[in-house]
Amino acid sequence: MDEISEMPLQMQAKLLRVLDDGNFERVGGTKTLHSDVRIICATNKNIHQEVKGKIIREDLFYRINAASIHLPPLRERRDDVPLLTNYFTYLYSRKNNKDIKGLPKESYQILMAYDWPGNVRELSNVVEQAVVFCKGREITPDCLPEDVKKGSQPKEFTLRLSSRSLPLVESTLIRMVLEETNWNLRQAAKVLEIARGTLYSKMKRYMIERPH
């Protein structure tokens, strides 16, 4: 999808025609050819803003958007981290002729606690690096990059009771925790040591909403 957004609108119109009837002409050619293809697009941009800003043709977007899948970032599906880690460990062990059997519990805990701003690609790179430098048959914590280990450490929240009211202190603390956990309500409730339902109620009471 990113490549499409970089196309001139005239070129996008030609692509739309190919998607509609499968017909196209080669550059400089006069003979009409026919294609039978399926298009799969991916982007991390706000595609609706791209359409609104006339960067992508609206009719082309609706033609491509016949079926869409929203894939949450890795930090919102941490349960996938061990499965992906095991796959990448197997893949890069074979690629580098190593006999690495897996990871101990401590290594999984570090990877699960990290926020993965680079998503699956970053996890893949981290595991590949660990496999290359690993001397044993397990990827122990000392094999992992320092920035991943530091990024997985619990964040401390300090708030003094110098505010004029406790509700203000509580709402400020809740907002701080939500921002630090990227608005992951389950993780925020765990940090705050309250039930998720209680967190919902307090967010409603203090009119705390996730920014758009």
N, C-alpha and C positions, 0 to 999 in steps of 0.2 A: 504493500500500500504506500510506503514511503517513496518508492520509485514512481508510482503513479502521480503522487502529489507534486513531483518535480517535473512532470510532463507539461508542455504547453497545452492550453485548453483545446487547441485544434487537434493535437495528437490524441488527447483523451477522447475526442469525438470519433476518431478512427478506431480506437480501441473499443468504444461502445458499439460500433457497427460490427466488429468482429465477434463480440459477445452476443449480439442480437441474432445475426444470421450466419456467422462463421466465415464470411467472405472478406478477402483482402487482396491487395496488389502489392508486389514487391516494389521497393524504392526504384523508380525509373522504369518500371515495367508497366505493361498495359493489360496483361492477361490476369483475369480474376481467378484466384485460387480459393480453395475451401479448406477450413481447418475444423477439427473436432477436438477441443481441449476443455479442460476444467481449470478454473482459476482459483487459487487459494492465496489470500492476502493476509498479512499480519502487520500490526502497527502498535506503537505505544503512545501515539499522539491522540489528541481529542479530535476524532474524525468529524464530529458534528460541527466543530469550530472551523475545520478545514473547508467543509462544504459551505458553511455560512459566510466564510471569508472569500468564497469563490476561488479557492485554490484547487479544489476538486469539483468537477461538474456534479450537480445534484442528481441528474439522471443516471450518470455512470455509477455514482455511489449506490443508488437504490438497485441498480442492475447487479452490482457485485455483492450487495448485502442480502442476497437471497436467504442465506443461513449464516448466523453469526454465533460465535462462542466467546464468552468473556472468561479470560484466564486470570485469576487473581495473582498478585505478586507472591513470590515464594514465602515472604514473611507472614502471609495470611493463610498459608497451608503448610505449616511446619511439619506436619505428619508425613509430608512427602520427602522431607530431607533425608531420613535414613534410607528409604528405597532408592532415591536418586544417588546417594552416596555409595551404596553398595554396587549399583550399576556402573558408576564411573570408576570405582576402585577395580572392578573386574576388567573394564575396558582398557584402562591405562596400565594395569598390571600386565596384560597380554601384550600391549603395544610396546612396553619397555622391558619385556622379558623378565618380569619380576614374579615372585611367588608370595604375594601379599594376600593374606586370608581375610582381612577385615579390619575392624576398628574396635577398641575397647569402649566400655561404657562412657568413660570420661571424655573421649573424643567426640562421641555422638552428642553428649550434653553440650559441648562447646558449639558444635555446628547447629544444634537445634536452637540455641540461645541467640545466635547471630542473626541480624536483620536482613542480610543478603540484598543490599541495594542494587547489585548487578544481577539479581535473580538466578536462574538456573545456569546461565553462562558463567557467572562468577563462581558458583559452586563447582562446576566442571573444572574450571581453571585451578581452584584451590585443591581439589582432589588430585588433579594431574601433578601439580607441584609437590604435593605431599608424597605421592607415589615415587616420583623421581628422586627425592631426597631421603626417603625412608630407608633405613639400614636394616630393619628387622622384618618380621612377617606380619606386623600390625602397624596401622597408622596411629601412633600414640600422639598425645597432645603436643609433644615437642616437635613433631613433624609438621604441625599446622602453622600457617603464617601468623606473625605477631599481631597484625591488625585484626585478624579474625578472633584471636584469643582475647584481645583487649575489648573488641566490640561486643563480645559475648558476656562480659562481666556485668552484674546487676548495677543499674544506675541508682544512685542515692538521691533522695529528694529531701531537701532541707527547707523547712518553712517555720518561721518564728510566729509565736502567738502575740504579735504586736499590732495586728489588725484591729479595727474597731468592733468587729463582730466575728464570732466563730463561723457563721454561715459563709462569710466572705473568704475566710481561711480555707474552709472545706471545699468550696467551689473552685478556688484557685488551685488547690492541691489536685483535685480531680482533673481539671483541665491540663495541668502540667503532666500528670501521669498519662493521660490520653494522648497528648502530643508526643511524649517520649516513646510510647508503644505504638505509634502510627495508627491510633484509634482502633486498635485491636481490643475489643471490649472484654474478651475472655482473659487476655493477658493483663489488661489494666485492672480488672477485678482481682486478679491474683496478687498483683503488686500492692493494691490497696487493702488486701486481706478482707474483702467483703464478697458477698454473693453477687452473681451477675445481675439478678433481679433487683438487688439493692442499688447497684450502680445505675441501672436504667431509671429507677425512681428518682435518684439524686440528680441525674442529668436532666430529667424532665422538670424537677423542682427548680433547678438553677438555670433552666433554659440553655443548656449546653448542647450545641449541635456541631456536627462535623462540618468544617468549612468545605465549600464546593470548589 
